[in-house]
């Protein structure tokens, strides 16, 4: 009976071993990705580590913009003339007269100083005439010259041949000033704007030889 027990034991052991190998072969296999080891505590895991961000280049490091050509401005254009390129009126091409029909007030006489274009070409007046009392056509000025009256705006007055421009001339009576050193004047010496030559307008009047007394004032020329 003993050999039979040994044989049965061997058969049982062999059968158990074969069953264990069969179960191991049929069991589920682990994927390779699950076989990775966990990182040590305190170190970042691969899933939380991201690639470093690349910042955009600052404006100061960018290449400078290519300068654009400047657009033409009004100052680069040819200058325009309000008088269409005509010349200033000169004494040699003008005739001077006065019109005292404007009346007077408080010892003053208001008159028009009229400059007429006696030439063959157009010219223009702009600004104030120089006016003073004088002893005659070739005489010297007497006293203070006319002061500018700026109550009227300056205009560019174009004078065609035969046309005139006017300015308001005020004469204050010399008798209004007790300290006036009176002397006789034959009329007015008139210098057109920006001209060194003069015209003479006959108008006998009293003048003050002391230059501290201002008897005359003149406005800017206007179109008549």
Backbone as CSV, one residue per row, in Angstrom:
resi,resn,N_x,N_y,N_z,CA_x,CA_y,CA_z,C_x,C_y,C_z
1,UNK,0.826,-1.204,0.000,0.000,0.000,0.000,0.856,1.248,0.000
2,UNK,2.042,1.287,0.395,2.898,2.486,0.521,3.259,3.036,-0.827
3,UNK,3.690,2.230,-1.807,3.978,2.804,-3.133,2.776,3.466,-3.733
4,UNK,1.594,2.951,-3.509,0.393,3.564,-4.066,0.144,4.923,-3.483
5,UNK,0.424,5.130,-2.175,0.234,6.456,-1.537,1.205,7.443,-2.088
6,UNK,2.452,7.049,-2.315,3.478,7.967,-2.837,3.094,8.415,-4.221
7,UNK,2.591,7.418,-5.006,2.200,7.756,-6.382,1.063,8.732,-6.393
8,UNK,0.108,8.559,-5.515,-1.022,9.479,-5.422,-0.567,10.859,-4.983
9,UNK,0.417,10.889,-4.079,0.928,12.195,-3.585,1.613,12.937,-4.691
10,UNK,2.389,12.244,-5.470,3.102,12.879,-6.586,2.125,13.413,-7.611
11,UNK,1.111,12.599,-7.851,0.098,13.032,-8.827,-0.604,14.277,-8.347
12,UNK,-0.912,14.329,-7.026,-1.611,15.522,-6.475,-0.733,16.740,-6.528
13,UNK,0.564,16.527,-6.188,1.482,17.682,-6.205,1.650,18.208,-7.608
14,UNK,1.790,17.300,-8.547,1.944,17.696,-9.963,0.725,18.409,-10.465
15,UNK,-0.450,17.936,-10.089,-1.697,18.567,-10.534,-1.830,19.955,-9.962
16,UNK,-1.435,20.144,-8.704,-1.534,21.479,-8.077,-0.589,22.448,-8.740
17,UNK,0.630,21.972,-9.054,1.605,22.856,-9.712,1.124,23.258,-11.076
18,UNK,0.546,22.284,-11.804,0.038,22.599,-13.141,-1.100,23.586,-13.080
19,UNK,-1.960,23.515,-12.074,-3.092,24.428,-11.916,-2.593,25.823,-11.615
20,UNK,-1.520,25.941,-10.795,-0.971,27.270,-10.443,-0.383,27.921,-11.674
21,UNK,0.338,27.140,-12.487,0.914,27.712,-13.717,-0.174,28.137,-14.667
22,UNK,-1.259,27.377,-14.744,-2.365,27.734,-15.632,-3.038,29.010,-15.204
23,UNK,-3.233,29.167,-13.888,-3.877,30.402,-13.392,-2.983,31.593,-13.627
24,UNK,-1.654,31.451,-13.467,-0.724,32.573,-13.686,-0.715,32.998,-15.140
25,UNK,-0.817,32.005,-16.033,-0.812,32.314,-17.466,-2.075,32.989,-17.902
26,UNK,-3.226,32.637,-17.281,-4.512,33.208,-17.680,-4.797,34.534,-16.999
27,UNK,-4.028,34.961,-15.992,-4.310,36.207,-15.253,-4.070,37.437,-16.110
28,UNK,-4.702,38.641,-15.794,-4.532,39.904,-16.577,-3.133,40.421,-16.416
29,UNK,-2.560,40.933,-17.540,-1.210,41.520,-17.511,-1.287,43.009,-17.277
30,UNK,-0.303,43.588,-16.587,-0.282,45.022,-16.293,0.320,45.763,-17.470
31,UNK,-0.309,46.921,-17.865,0.281,47.716,-18.960,1.592,48.289,-18.515
32,UNK,2.425,48.539,-19.515,3.774,49.043,-19.222,3.729,50.391,-18.542
33,UNK,2.682,51.221,-18.886,2.613,52.563,-18.306,2.316,52.533,-16.836
34,UNK,1.688,51.449,-16.340,1.353,51.364,-14.925,2.522,50.857,-14.113
35,UNK,3.568,50.535,-14.774,4.700,50.003,-14.050,5.672,51.076,-13.618
36,UNK,5.393,52.353,-13.888,6.305,53.424,-13.492,6.220,53.643,-12.006
37,UNK,7.324,54.062,-11.474,7.386,54.291,-10.027,6.996,55.704,-9.711
38,UNK,6.447,55.958,-8.557,6.049,57.285,-8.122,7.290,58.065,-7.710
39,UNK,7.293,59.370,-8.005,8.453,60.185,-7.627,8.540,60.345,-6.141
40,UNK,9.732,60.663,-5.718,9.944,60.857,-4.289,9.187,62.079,-3.823
41,UNK,8.775,62.060,-2.547,8.044,63.225,-2.016,8.884,64.487,-2.159
42,UNK,8.199,65.645,-2.529,8.872,66.947,-2.652,9.315,67.256,-4.047
43,UNK,9.332,66.253,-4.943,9.745,66.523,-6.326,8.518,66.646,-7.189
44,UNK,8.624,67.465,-8.235,7.481,67.688,-9.114,7.254,66.481,-9.977
45,UNK,5.984,66.152,-10.210,5.637,65.026,-11.056,5.703,65.465,-12.502
46,UNK,5.918,64.532,-13.420,5.974,64.895,-14.843,4.731,65.591,-15.316
47,UNK,3.534,65.267,-14.733,2.306,65.870,-15.217,2.197,67.330,-14.827
48,UNK,2.863,67.793,-13.755,2.746,69.188,-13.323,3.856,70.043,-13.891
49,UNK,4.902,69.449,-14.489,5.981,70.229,-15.067,5.645,70.556,-16.506
50,UNK,5.568,71.842,-16.801,5.234,72.280,-18.158,6.429,72.970,-18.754
51,UNK,6.429,73.060,-20.071,7.537,73.710,-20.777,7.560,75.182,-20.426
52,UNK,8.729,75.803,-20.244,8.797,77.225,-19.887,8.195,78.092,-20.973
53,UNK,7.424,79.116,-20.533,6.763,80.013,-21.486,7.785,80.975,-22.064
54,UNK,7.630,81.269,-23.338,8.512,82.225,-24.011,7.815,83.560,-24.081
55,UNK,8.354,84.564,-23.400,7.694,85.881,-23.375,7.868,86.566,-24.713
56,UNK,6.855,87.390,-25.080,6.931,88.137,-26.347,7.994,89.203,-26.230
57,UNK,8.704,89.494,-27.300,9.752,90.531,-27.242,9.147,91.879,-26.915
58,UNK,9.816,92.636,-26.051,9.315,93.970,-25.673,9.421,94.917,-26.841
59,UNK,8.649,96.047,-26.728,8.653,97.033,-27.805,10.007,97.677,-27.974
60,UNK,10.791,97.742,-26.863,12.099,98.371,-26.958,13.088,97.515,-27.717
61,UNK,12.864,96.162,-27.738,13.783,95.289,-28.439,13.381,95.085,-29.883
62,UNK,12.168,95.548,-30.243,11.716,95.380,-31.611,12.502,96.278,-32.537
63,UNK,12.585,95.892,-33.782,13.317,96.706,-34.758,12.601,98.022,-34.954
64,UNK,13.314,99.170,-35.011,12.656,100.472,-35.181,11.920,100.557,-36.499
65,UNK,10.746,101.251,-36.448,9.945,101.383,-37.652,10.662,102.238,-38.665
66,UNK,10.517,101.893,-39.917,11.153,102.661,-40.983,10.476,104.002,-41.122
67,UNK,11.219,105.124,-41.027,10.584,106.445,-41.111,9.907,106.645,-42.446
68,UNK,8.695,107.232,-42.384,7.933,107.496,-43.582,8.294,108.875,-44.114
69,UNK,8.278,109.096,-45.428,8.579,110.425,-45.975,7.550,111.438,-45.532
70,UNK,8.005,112.631,-45.160,7.104,113.681,-44.679,6.194,114.128,-45.804
71,UNK,4.927,114.347,-45.440,3.980,114.830,-46.431,4.174,116.314,-46.632
72,UNK,3.921,116.818,-47.828,4.111,118.247,-48.061,3.163,119.052,-47.201
73,UNK,3.642,120.150,-46.677,2.836,121.032,-45.848,2.598,122.325,-46.570
74,UNK,1.735,123.144,-45.946,1.427,124.432,-46.556,2.657,125.310,-46.648
75,UNK,3.596,125.136,-45.678,4.776,125.988,-45.680,5.738,125.617,-46.797
76,UNK,5.643,124.372,-47.294,6.536,123.978,-48.367,6.004,124.366,-49.732
77,UNK,4.715,124.723,-49.769,4.139,125.130,-51.034,4.555,126.551,-51.374
78,UNK,4.351,126.905,-52.624,4.707,128.261,-53.035,3.826,129.255,-52.292
79,UNK,4.389,130.346,-51.757,3.599,131.302,-51.003,2.574,131.988,-51.878
80,UNK,1.403,132.219,-51.307,0.343,132.885,-52.024,0.293,134.346,-51.608
81,UNK,-0.035,135.204,-52.549,-0.126,136.631,-52.270,-1.567,137.071,-52.373
82,UNK,-2.029,137.837,-51.388,-3.399,138.334,-51.424,-3.579,139.363,-52.519
83,UNK,-2.480,139.939,-52.979,-2.563,140.956,-54.031,-2.129,140.400,-55.380
84,UNK,-2.162,139.087,-55.537,-1.845,138.418,-56.801,-0.478,138.822,-57.333
85,UNK,0.499,139.013,-56.434,1.860,139.296,-56.849,2.116,140.731,-57.256
86,UNK,1.169,141.633,-57.082,1.393,143.039,-57.440,2.307,143.714,-56.426
87,UNK,2.885,144.828,-56.821,3.833,145.541,-55.989,3.127,146.507,-55.041
88,UNK,3.868,146.907,-54.014,3.360,147.938,-53.119,3.229,149.261,-53.871
89,UNK,2.209,150.028,-53.496,2.040,151.348,-54.092,3.144,152.278,-53.596
90,UNK,3.751,152.995,-54.505,4.820,153.925,-54.186,4.353,155.364,-54.420
91,UNK,5.032,156.288,-53.749,4.668,157.702,-53.853,4.700,158.199,-55.296
92,UNK,5.639,157.661,-56.085,5.769,158.107,-57.474,4.560,157.763,-58.328
93,UNK,3.757,156.775,-57.899,2.583,156.378,-58.673,1.279,156.679,-57.961
94,UNK,1.300,157.589,-56.997,0.109,157.911,-56.216,-0.169,159.414,-56.216
95,UNK,-1.413,159.742,-55.976,-1.837,161.126,-55.776,-2.526,161.196,-54.417
96,UNK,-2.164,162.178,-53.586,-2.716,162.309,-52.228,-3.631,163.527,-52.133
97,UNK,-4.790,163.314,-51.516,-5.739,164.399,-51.248,-6.382,164.156,-49.891
98,UNK,-7.104,165.149,-49.389,-7.869,164.983,-48.153,-9.305,165.451,-48.376
99,UNK,-10.193,164.887,-47.601,-11.608,165.269,-47.625,-12.031,165.469,-46.187
100,UNK,-12.318,166.729,-45.826,-12.638,167.053,-44.439,-14.129,167.103,-44.160
101,UNK,-14.924,166.470,-45.012,-16.374,166.508,-44.807,-16.820,165.624,-43.653
102,UNK,-15.871,164.884,-43.045,-16.226,164.014,-41.919,-16.585,164.790,-40.675
103,UNK,-16.273,166.117,-40.650,-16.649,166.931,-39.498,-15.619,166.863,-38.397
104,UNK,-16.003,167.370,-37.224,-15.094,167.402,-36.094,-15.865,167.374,-34.785
105,UNK,-15.109,167.174,-33.697,-15.721,167.140,-32.370,-14.652,167.412,-31.334
106,UNK,-15.011,168.191,-30.290,-14.129,168.475,-29.159,-12.771,169.008,-29.618
107,UNK,-12.814,169.970,-30.543,-11.579,170.596,-30.988,-10.775,169.794,-31.970
108,UNK,-11.352,168.715,-32.543,-10.653,167.883,-33.527,-11.393,167.914,-34.860
109,UNK,-10.658,167.734,-35.933,-11.225,167.643,-37.274,-10.896,166.260,-37.831
110,UNK,-11.928,165.545,-38.269,-11.747,164.222,-38.866,-11.851,164.358,-40.389
111,UNK,-10.893,163.805,-41.085,-10.896,163.862,-42.544,-10.420,162.532,-43.106
112,UNK,-10.681,162.364,-44.415,-10.168,161.188,-45.113,-8.863,161.559,-45.795
113,UNK,-7.851,160.731,-45.599,-6.639,160.815,-46.397,-6.829,159.825,-47.544
114,UNK,-6.795,160.344,-48.763,-7.102,159.531,-49.944,-5.848,159.391,-50.798
115,UNK,-5.455,158.143,-51.074,-4.351,157.858,-51.984,-4.928,157.165,-53.218
116,UNK,-4.699,157.772,-54.383,-5.231,157.270,-55.650,-4.096,156.769,-56.524
117,UNK,-4.318,155.611,-57.125,-3.319,155.031,-58.023,-3.322,155.815,-59.336
118,UNK,-2.262,156.575,-59.566,-2.135,157.366,-60.799,-1.258,156.682,-61.832
119,UNK,-0.813,155.471,-61.556,0.033,154.735,-62.487,-0.775,153.912,-63.479
120,UNK,-0.040,153.085,-64.256,-0.678,152.258,-65.271,-0.826,150.802,-64.838
121,UNK,-0.275,150.469,-63.697,-0.350,149.090,-63.199,-1.000,149.078,-61.823
122,UNK,-1.613,147.943,-61.498,-2.228,147.798,-60.175,-1.144,147.750,-59.102
123,UNK,-1.478,148.212,-57.922,-0.573,148.141,-56.771,-1.433,147.938,-55.530
124,UNK,-0.813,147.710,-54.391,-1.634,147.536,-53.198,-1.091,148.312,-52.011
125,UNK,-2.032,148.747,-51.176,-1.741,149.444,-49.928,-2.023,148.502,-48.769
126,UNK,-1.170,148.515,-47.773,-1.422,147.688,-46.598,-0.773,148.327,-45.385
127,UNK,-1.586,148.754,-44.448,-1.054,149.302,-43.206,-1.298,150.786,-43.063
128,UNK,-0.338,151.458,-42.460,-0.497,152.854,-42.064,0.452,153.764,-42.852
129,UNK,-0.053,154.934,-43.201,0.806,155.962,-43.793,1.524,156.705,-42.670
130,UNK,2.669,157.264,-43.029,3.345,158.177,-42.114,2.904,159.594,-42.447
131,UNK,2.385,160.322,-41.474,1.839,161.660,-41.720,2.391,162.631,-40.680
132,UNK,2.755,163.816,-41.123,3.184,164.874,-40.199,2.851,166.231,-40.813
133,UNK,2.748,167.235,-39.977,2.590,168.612,-40.450,3.941,169.107,-40.951
134,UNK,3.924,169.950,-41.995,5.186,170.413,-42.584,5.073,171.877,-43.026
135,UNK,6.207,172.485,-43.219,6.250,173.899,-43.609,5.992,174.105,-45.093
136,UNK,6.036,173.067,-45.893,5.804,173.200,-47.332,6.134,171.924,-48.057
137,UNK,5.985,171.902,-49.416,6.238,170.683,-50.198,7.626,170.111,-49.967
138,UNK,8.611,170.979,-49.781,9.982,170.521,-49.560,10.468,170.833,-48.148
139,UNK,9.520,171.195,-47.265,9.903,171.593,-45.917,10.063,170.406,-44.975
140,UNK,10.507,170.715,-43.786,10.732,169.713,-42.748,9.448,169.467,-41.950
141,UNK,9.305,168.255,-41.400,8.154,167.978,-40.526,8.174,168.880,-39.300
142,UNK,6.985,169.162,-38.765,6.847,169.983,-37.569,6.222,169.135,-36.459
143,UNK,6.844,169.128,-35.304,6.273,168.439,-34.154,6.237,166.924,-34.301
144,UNK,5.313,166.330,-33.576,5.207,164.863,-33.533,4.477,164.319,-34.758
145,UNK,4.901,163.179,-35.274,4.165,162.549,-36.392,2.849,161.964,-35.888
146,UNK,1.992,161.588,-36.832,0.687,161.011,-36.482,0.857,159.682,-35.760
147,UNK,0.076,159.506,-34.710,0.039,158.237,-33.987,-0.931,157.275,-34.675
148,UNK,-0.653,155.991,-34.598,-1.506,155.004,-35.266,-2.775,154.728,-34.464
149,UNK,-3.901,154.786,-35.161,-5.200,154.436,-34.581,-5.506,152.997,-35.001
150,UNK,-5.436,152.066,-34.064,-5.590,150.637,-34.377,-7.025,150.136,-34.213
151,UNK,-7.985,151.052,-34.152,-9.377,150.626,-33.982,-9.930,149.964,-35.252
152,UNK,-9.267,150.173,-36.380,-9.676,149.558,-37.651,-8.621,148.526,-38.038
153,UNK,-9.060,147.332,-38.414,-8.132,146.246,-38.765,-7.378,146.566,-40.053
154,UNK,-6.135,146.096,-40.110,-5.314,146.281,-41.312,-5.845,145.390,-42.431
155,UNK,-5.976,145.955,-43.631,-6.418,145.215,-44.803,-5.410,145.377,-45.929
156,UNK,-5.421,144.393,-46.829,-4.604,144.484,-48.033,-5.510,145.057,-49.124
157,UNK,-5.270,146.317,-49.502,-6.152,147.022,-50.429,-5.518,147.047,-51.816
158,UNK,-6.132,146.363,-52.761,-5.641,146.328,-54.129,-6.202,147.525,-54.892
159,UNK,-5.299,148.309,-55.502,-5.702,149.494,-56.252,-5.421,149.289,-57.741
160,UNK,-6.476,149.162,-58.500,-6.323,149.184,-59.949,-6.040,150.632,-60.361
161,UNK,-5.513,150.861,-61.540,-5.267,152.241,-61.974,-6.524,153.104,-61.830
162,UNK,-6.393,154.249,-61.191,-7.514,155.160,-60.976,-8.306,154.901,-59.704
163,UNK,-8.032,153.790,-59.016,-8.763,153.467,-57.787,-8.036,154.030,-56.570
164,UNK,-8.801,154.156,-55.447,-8.262,154.822,-54.260,-8.448,153.994,-53.000
165,UNK,-7.589,154.230,-52.038,-7.721,153.707,-50.681,-7.783,154.890,-49.726
166,UNK,-8.475,154.710,-48.608,-8.650,155.827,-47.675,-8.270,155.421,-46.254
167,UNK,-7.844,156.417,-45.491,-7.556,156.236,-44.066,-8.099,157.458,-43.332
168,UNK,-8.517,157.270,-42.098,-9.067,158.377,-41.306,-7.911,159.138,-40.654
169,UNK,-7.839,160.440,-40.966,-6.822,161.318,-40.399,-7.496,162.310,-39.456
170,UNK,-7.045,162.341,-38.215,-7.613,163.282,-37.241,-6.568,164.354,-36.922
171,UNK,-7.041,165.607,-36.981,-6.189,166.739,-36.609,-6.828,167.423,-35.404
172,UNK,-6.051,167.573,-34.347,-6.532,168.257,-33.136,-6.023,169.696,-33.150
173,UNK,-6.917,170.650,-32.868,-6.552,172.061,-32.891,-5.415,172.340,-31.901
174,UNK,-4.397,173.073,-32.395,-3.236,173.390,-31.555,-3.629,174.252,-30.368
175,UNK,-4.707,175.049,-30.536,-5.150,175.912,-29.443,-5.664,175.153,-28.234
176,UNK,-5.867,173.858,-28.356,-6.322,173.054,-27.212,-5.217,172.840,-26.183
177,UNK,-3.980,173.150,-26.534,-2.842,172.867,-25.667,-2.187,174.191,-25.247
178,UNK,-2.354,174.602,-23.993,-1.781,175.887,-23.538,-0.267,175.964,-23.680
179,UNK,0.415,174.832,-23.564,1.879,174.842,-23.647,2.391,174.617,-25.071
180,UNK,1.500,174.688,-26.080,1.902,174.486,-27.466,2.737,175.675,-27.956
181,UNK,3.885,175.376,-28.536,4.715,176.400,-29.194,4.234,176.494,-30.629
182,UNK,3.306,177.382,-30.891,2.641,177.435,-32.189,3.579,177.890,-33.302
183,UNK,3.333,177.250,-34.456,4.013,177.638,-35.687,3.088,177.281,-36.842
184,UNK,3.249,177.964,-37.947,2.362,177.737,-39.104,2.830,176.546,-39.924
185,UNK,1.864,175.719,-40.332,2.139,174.578,-41.209,1.409,174.802,-42.525
186,UNK,2.053,174.427,-43.621,1.442,174.591,-44.939,0.561,173.401,-45.322
187,UNK,0.751,172.288,-44.660,-0.035,171.111,-44.994,0.564,169.857,-44.380
188,UNK,0.273,168.717,-45.023,0.706,167.414,-44.501,1.753,166.775,-45.408
189,UNK,2.758,166.183,-44.806,3.685,165.319,-45.529,3.211,163.883,-45.300
190,UNK,3.036,163.142,-46.417,2.450,161.797,-46.358,3.423,160.788,-46.963
191,UNK,3.760,159.773,-46.187,4.588,158.651,-46.648,3.681,157.423,-46.809
192,UNK,3.513,156.884,-48.028,2.736,155.647,-48.186,3.353,154.528,-47.350
193,UNK,2.587,153.494,-47.017,3.123,152.386,-46.219,4.386,151.796,-46.842
194,UNK,5.423,151.632,-46.018,6.678,150.999,-46.408,7.383,151.735,-47.553
195,UNK,7.249,153.047,-47.593,7.915,153.855,-48.617,8.690,154.974,-47.935
196,UNK,9.835,155.315,-48.498,10.645,156.397,-47.934,10.458,157.708,-48.685
197,UNK,9.756,157.652,-49.825,9.415,158.877,-50.554,8.059,159.374,-50.054
198,UNK,7.816,160.668,-50.210,6.613,161.247,-49.628,5.816,162.071,-50.634
199,UNK,4.595,162.389,-50.240,3.674,163.246,-50.990,3.307,164.438,-50.118
200,UNK,2.839,165.507,-50.754,2.450,166.700,-50.001,0.980,167.015,-50.269
201,UNK,0.251,167.291,-49.190,-1.151,167.705,-49.285,-1.255,169.095,-48.660
202,UNK,-1.623,170.104,-49.466,-1.724,171.482,-48.962,-2.943,171.622,-48.063
203,UNK,-2.714,172.067,-46.828,-3.799,172.359,-45.885,-3.207,173.206,-44.771
204,UNK,-3.267,174.529,-44.894,-2.683,175.405,-43.869,-3.310,175.153,-42.507
205,UNK,-2.496,175.021,-41.485,-2.954,174.719,-40.124,-1.935,175.245,-39.130
206,UNK,-2.351,175.324,-37.882,-1.409,175.621,-36.799,-0.782,174.316,-36.326
207,UNK,0.492,174.365,-36.057,1.206,173.192,-35.557,1.895,173.543,-34.249
208,UNK,2.310,172.519,-33.522,3.074,172.700,-32.293,4.480,172.178,-32.539
209,UNK,5.453,173.038,-32.381,6.829,172.619,-32.646,7.365,171.676,-31.575
210,UNK,6.798,171.710,-30.366,7.255,170.776,-29.326,6.666,169.382,-29.601
211,UNK,7.571,168.416,-29.723,7.187,167.066,-30.142,6.414,166.290,-29.082
212,UNK,6.329,166.812,-27.873,5.577,166.109,-26.827,4.071,166.212,-27.041
213,UNK,3.632,167.106,-27.909,2.198,167.284,-28.180,1.858,166.587,-29.493
214,UNK,0.912,165.678,-29.433,0.519,164.890,-30.601,-0.805,165.410,-31.141
215,UNK,-0.742,166.103,-32.278,-1.947,166.682,-32.874,-2.620,165.754,-33.880
216,UNK,-1.908,164.735,-34.385,-2.421,163.902,-35.478,-2.540,162.434,-35.074
217,UNK,-3.540,161.759,-35.688,-3.631,160.290,-35.615,-4.105,159.795,-36.979
218,UNK,-3.733,158.560,-37.342,-4.052,157.986,-38.643,-4.465,156.529,-38.484
219,UNK,-5.485,156.110,-39.253,-5.933,154.705,-39.215,-5.315,153.935,-40.372
220,UNK,-5.509,152.631,-40.393,-5.038,151.798,-41.510,-5.897,152.050,-42.749
221,UNK,-5.302,151.827,-43.915,-6.028,152.050,-45.167,-7.115,151.008,-45.371
222,UNK,-8.231,151.483,-45.965,-9.352,150.627,-46.322,-9.700,150.895,-47.785
223,UNK,-10.402,149.946,-48.399,-10.841,150.159,-49.769,-11.931,151.228,-49.790
224,UNK,-11.897,152.041,-50.802,-12.887,153.127,-50.901,-14.098,152.649,-51.674
